Amino acid sequence: MLIGKQEKYIEQLGEPTVATDALPGLIRKASGMMKKFNMSMDDNTIRQRIESSRLIHHPMWIIKNTVVATRRPFKPKRIPNMIFVDAVSGYRGLLSTVPFISEVSVDKNSIVHPVIDEADVARYVKDVQTMQIDRSYVLKKPQHEPSEPRIVHLPLWKVVISGDQGREIHYINANTGESETFMSGRWASGVDLIDEKSEGGPVWRP
């Protein structure tokens, strides 16, 4: 199927179900909301204060990882899991479930550019294997069989609101309706990025 010059195919993580009409209520209910807005503010007031809302697609690396634990004299135990790496912040860990992924065409301008490219992902995967998975093995550490990294995009609503203290930007997960305040805070901080002192690679700061 042909797509326009302003569109691009991506692999989308999950399926967007949150409509724009639901955003005011979700923002009001978000964690920390009452610190930014008056507690008497209702959905209609928030709706009136929304300056813009647009769907963006945030890049994430996912890697299928098989943990191979030796159990002599028995056969090694093979445990599959899924590692994720936020391609902007470097925040990483294990997914609790295997996500639904589909190929969709989106506006090129909605795609967030990754900071961590494919050549750098291996360092972050190694960190998850060592610091998160291996720590649960007291004696002999397991081996790991990771797949090639795959970049997918998480759909998020970026909502700009006029607040009492100026503009506020809220990110709402378009799949679940949950606030992504924690994740968006780490994009700018750079605290999760692996710098050259630890891995010999380049360092990036926003």
Secondary structure, DSSP 8 states (H G I E B T S, - for coil): ----TTEEEEEEES-----GGGHHHHHHHSTTGGGTS-TT--HHHHHHHEEEEEEEEEEEEEEEEEEEEEETTEEEEEEEEEEEEETTT--EEEESS---EEEEEEEGGGB---SS-HHHHHHHHHHHIIIIIGGG-SSS--EEEE---EEEEEEEEEEEEEETTEEEEEEEETTT--B-HHHHHHHHH-TT---HHHHSS-----
